[in-house]
């Protein structure tokens, strides 16, 4: 029983670590998708969190039942062979692009927060990723077990400080009931994160198989994501002009817990790494069936391509890749929402 509970926590942390990437951990995505709507952003977080809990769990259970070793088989099951093949081709390109965004984000953290060159951050992220990926699934799980608890603790500290300063009422006060754009924003946010998360959640479910573990791991992971989003939102809604900062959560930490500022920046860097590693794991599982090379050679080739793409720049990559990702993600979300689970 103890081993089962530990496996549930591992799955939850991998789920959180896969979703929490450069934009989430830095607070940039929370500002863009939720905090800019003020108190209505709170409702958006509850909606997105509910989708993470329900659909993240459903995704893994379906993957386990259809025995899908990668997102290729999952998308073909959800959308049919023809549409699935088209979506899979786009997903591979988008995973390359998003991983490049994460690598570029690692460079931005080193340059903006440590005063080092962005190249140092890019190279550090690639070297650490190669080291972790050499251990396979154990490496993917291990790095999340290290980084995610630290993020949860720091998020709890930030939330506690904001509540202590009397910030709780802002989460539910003065909602504009005539503006429903926060709903679309929340759905889009959950959609694109779930579409990318399938790259690691599907093969993880394939390996674990135990539906009870997958169900509770998915629910716990979704609830942790909701908690972290609420904590970040509560803190960011008090920061004037938060949208101007590349790493708004670092500004929050610097003003609330300046002693833990550099620790938080390291945690952000760690979460960027967990997303890079999760995406790479999913891509490697897919490409290993197409390219007859050792798995570490495939990973090195992917990272090499991401390295060159990362020099396009963090902002330019996001503006060019994320709109396309949005359309694909909404299609995936609709398919996942309405597709019935196969019978055991």
Secondary structure, DSSP 8 states (H G I E B T S, - for coil): -HHHHHHHHHHHHHHHHHH--HHHHHTHHHHHHTGGGTTHHHHHHHHHHHHHHHHHHHHHHHHHHTT-SSHHHHHHHHH-HHHHHHHHHHHHHHHHHHHHHHHHHHHHHHHHHS---HHHHHHHHHHHHHHHHTTTHHHHHHHHHHHHHHHHHHHHHHHHHHHHTT-GGGGTSS--TT--HHHHHHHHHHHHHHHHHHHHHHHHHHHH--HHHHHHHHHHHHHHHHHHHHHHHHHHTTSTTGGG-TTHHHHHHHHH-GGGHHHHHHHHHHHHHHHHHHHHHHHHHHHTTTS-S-HHHHHHHHHHHHHHHGGG-HHHHHHHHHHHHHHHHHHHHHHHHHS-----
